[in-house]
Amino acid sequence: MVKESTSAYELLGKVREAYSNAADNLQELHPFPLGFDFAKSIGYPGELLSSLPESSVARFTGVSNVSVLADIPAGSTVLDLGCGGGTDSLIAAGKTGPNGQVHGVDHLP
């Protein structure tokens, strides 16, 4: 039996749907982990997460803690591709300070 492959466009639609559903329905079960406990499990300090807006951290679905580990100098400009709920963007903004900029881009509106 030959299985038809999913086109890139169809796959993108399915990914968008899964992440949109996770962002809109935090209490449901999703095919990937999300939220405060997940972020903590991959190395985000609990104290740092607690200092961020709960609505952002609850939607965290990242894959690394690069914003925590990266040396982001004050005044720098950061581009966060796949920013999701903005957890890493907010952490980066804290590091860049008032003279820096953080731009978040995501595939969801």
Residue, then its C-alpha position, 0 to 999 in steps of 0.5 A: m500500500v502506497k501512502e500519499s505524502t503530505s504537501a508542504y502547504e498541508l503540513l504547514g496548515k497542520v502545524r499552525e492548527a496544532y500551535s493555535n489550538a495549544a495557545d487557545n486551549l491551554q488546559e487541553l492535551h497537546p502533541f507537545p509539552l508547553g508552559f511553566d513546568f516544561a520551560k523549567s524542565i529545559g533550563y529556564p530558571g523558575e524565578l525568571l519565568s515567574s517574573l514574566p507575564e503568566s499569559s506568555v509563559a503558559r504558551f511556551t512551546g520552545v525547544s531550548n533556553v537560548s535566551v537565558l544562555a545567550d550573551i545579549p549585550a545591552g543596546s543590541t537588536v534581537l530577532d526572535l524567529g518563531c517567538g510564539g507567546g513571547t517568552d524568549s522575546l521578553i527575556a531578551a528584552g530584559k537583557t537588551g534594556p531600554n536602548g535595545q530592540v527585540h523583534g518577534v516573528d511567528h507563523l501564527p497571527 
